[in-house]
Amino acid sequence: MLATQTAPLQEAVSTRFTGPDGLFDEHGFLVDSAHWNEALAERIARREAVGALDERHWKLLHHIRDRYQALGAMPGMRRVCRATGLSRGEVYALFGGCLPLWRIAGLPNPGEEARAYLS
C-alpha cells in the first residue's frame, strides 16, 4: 500500500526534474555538463526558485564551474568565498544552499552521500 501511495509523488518529482527534453537526471542534475550555457542556467534557476541571475550569481557560477573542472570536485566554501568576495551568508542568500548552486552550475550528480551533505 505504501508503494502505491508514494508512486505519484516519485513520478511528480521525476517529471519536475527530468522534463521532456531528458537533459536532467531524476535528481535535477544536468546529465551532460557540456550542454550547460547561461540560458540553461537561467532556466534551472527558475526551476530552483532562485529567480533572475545577476552579476554576483554569474561570478559564483563561473567560479564553481572552473574550480570543478580543475579539481573534479566542488571547492570548499571558505575558498569559494575568498575567491569571489562573497560571504557564506551571501552565497546562501543568492542560491538558498549548495544543492541549487550545484544544479544551476550544471555540474553532474555528485552522488547520494554528497547530495545529503550539500542539502
C-alpha positions as CSV (number, residue, x, y, z in Angstrom):
1,M,0.0,0.0,0.0
2,L,2.8,2.4,0.8
3,A,4.4,1.9,-2.6
4,T,1.2,2.8,-4.4
5,Q,0.9,6.0,-2.2
6,T,4.4,7.1,-3.0
7,A,4.4,6.3,-6.7
8,P,2.6,9.5,-7.7
9,L,4.9,11.6,-5.6
10,Q,8.0,10.0,-7.1
11,E,6.6,10.5,-10.6
12,A,5.9,14.1,-9.9
13,V,9.4,14.7,-8.6
14,S,10.9,12.8,-11.6
15,T,8.8,14.8,-14.1
16,R,9.7,18.1,-12.4
17,F,13.4,17.4,-12.8
18,T,13.8,15.4,-16.0
19,G,11.3,17.2,-18.2
20,P,10.5,16.2,-21.7
21,D,14.0,17.0,-23.0
22,G,15.9,14.4,-21.0
23,L,18.6,16.9,-20.1
24,F,18.3,16.2,-16.3
25,D,18.5,13.1,-14.2
26,E,15.9,12.1,-11.6
27,H,17.5,14.5,-9.0
28,G,17.6,17.5,-11.2
29,F,21.2,17.5,-12.2
30,L,22.3,18.1,-15.8
31,V,23.2,14.7,-17.4
32,D,25.9,16.1,-19.6
33,S,27.5,19.3,-18.3
34,A,28.7,20.1,-21.9
35,H,25.1,21.2,-22.6
36,W,25.3,23.9,-19.9
37,N,25.1,27.5,-21.0
38,E,23.8,30.7,-19.4
39,A,20.3,30.4,-20.9
40,L,20.0,26.9,-19.5
41,A,21.3,28.2,-16.1
42,E,18.6,30.8,-16.1
43,R,16.0,28.0,-16.8
44,I,17.4,25.9,-13.9
45,A,17.4,28.9,-11.6
46,R,13.7,29.5,-12.3
47,R,13.0,25.8,-11.6
48,E,15.0,26.1,-8.3
49,A,13.1,29.2,-7.3
50,V,16.3,31.3,-7.3
51,G,14.9,33.9,-9.6
52,A,16.8,36.1,-12.1
53,L,20.6,35.7,-12.0
54,D,22.7,38.9,-11.5
55,E,26.4,39.6,-11.7
56,R,27.1,38.1,-8.3
57,H,25.3,34.8,-9.3
58,W,27.3,34.6,-12.5
59,K,30.6,35.3,-10.7
60,L,29.9,32.4,-8.3
61,L,28.6,30.1,-11.0
62,H,31.6,30.6,-13.3
63,H,34.0,30.2,-10.4
64,I,32.3,26.9,-9.2
65,R,32.4,25.5,-12.8
66,D,36.0,26.5,-13.3
67,R,37.1,25.0,-10.0
68,Y,35.1,21.9,-10.6
69,Q,36.7,21.4,-14.0
70,A,40.1,21.9,-12.5
71,L,39.6,19.8,-9.3
72,G,36.9,17.3,-10.3
73,A,35.0,18.3,-7.1
74,M,33.4,21.3,-5.6
75,P,35.9,23.5,-3.8
76,G,35.5,24.3,-0.1
77,M,33.1,27.1,0.8
78,R,35.8,29.1,2.5
79,R,37.9,29.1,-0.7
80,V,34.8,29.9,-2.8
81,C,34.0,32.9,-0.5
82,R,37.6,34.1,-0.6
83,A,37.9,33.9,-4.4
84,T,34.5,35.6,-5.1
85,G,34.5,38.1,-2.3
86,L,31.1,36.8,-1.1
87,S,30.4,35.8,2.4
88,R,28.9,32.4,3.2
89,G,25.6,34.2,4.1
90,E,25.6,36.0,0.7
91,V,26.1,32.7,-1.1
92,Y,23.2,31.1,0.7
93,A,21.0,34.2,0.2
94,L,21.8,34.1,-3.6
95,F,21.1,30.4,-4.1
96,G,19.3,29.1,-1.0
97,G,22.0,26.4,-0.4
98,C,24.7,24.4,-2.1
99,L,22.5,22.0,-3.9
100,P,20.7,24.6,-6.0
101,L,24.1,26.2,-6.8
102,W,25.4,22.8,-7.9
103,R,22.4,22.2,-10.2
104,I,22.4,25.7,-11.7
105,A,26.1,25.5,-12.4
106,G,25.2,22.4,-14.5
107,L,27.5,20.1,-12.6
108,P,26.9,16.3,-12.6
109,N,25.0,14.4,-9.9
110,P,27.5,14.2,-7.0
111,G,26.0,11.0,-5.6
112,E,23.7,10.2,-2.7
113,E,26.2,11.0,0.1
114,A,27.3,14.3,-1.3
115,R,23.7,15.3,-2.0
116,A,22.9,14.7,1.7
117,Y,25.9,16.8,2.6
118,L,25.0,19.6,0.2
119,S,21.4,19.9,1.2
